[in-house]
């Protein structure tokens, strides 16, 4: 399967995980190198756009992503 289209520009890994590379690598192997379909950040990105992805949304927090999607785009 292909890498997630956002892997190179994902602010979560660049800003929040830069000093936690062993953990970041595990998350990336599970989610980012698997087309991103199971990533909470990618779920929001795909439906609402990059600007709707909260900077503090963890890739594994799909419950929060679903709540964001249900509430629709931010005003």
N, C-alpha and C positions, 0 to 999 in steps of 0.2 A: 504494500500500500504506500502511497505517496505521502510526503511530509505535509503538514498543515501549511496552507498558503500564508499564514501569519507568522510562522516561526522566526523569520529574520527580523521582524519589526515588533515582536511582542514585548510591550513595555513591562509586563509582569516579570519576565526573566531578566531583562536588562536593568530594571530599577529595583525590584524587590528581592531578587534571588542572586544578584551578582556575587555576593559573599557566601552563598550557600550552594556551591556548584554540585556537590555530591547528591543533595536532595533534588536540586533542579534537574540534574541529568536523569534521575529516576522518573520524575514527572514527565519530562520531555520524551523519554523512551516509551512511556505508556500512552501519552496523549498526543504529543506533537508529531511523533514519527508514525502516526497512525491516522493521518489525514485530518485530525482535529475534531472529528465528529462527536467525540465524548467530552470535549473540553468546554467547560462553562463559559469561558471567555469567547471561544469561537462560536458558541451557540448564539450569544448576544450579537457578536460582530456580524454574523451571517444574516440575521433577521433585521437588526436595527442600525447596523453600521458601526464603524470603529469609534466614533465619538460617543456612542451610547455605552461602551464598555467601561465600567467603573475601574479606576486604577487599583483598587483594593480587592477586586474580585479574583478569588483563587480559582485556578483551572479545575479543581475538583469540586467546587461549590455549585453543583448543578441545581440544587434546590433554590438557591438565590437567583441563579440565571433564569429559572422558570418563572419566579416571581417578577423579575424584571421584564421578561417577555410578556407576561400576562398583563402588566400595567401599561405596556406599550411604550412608545418613544417618550423621552423626557421632553418636557415643555420648557 
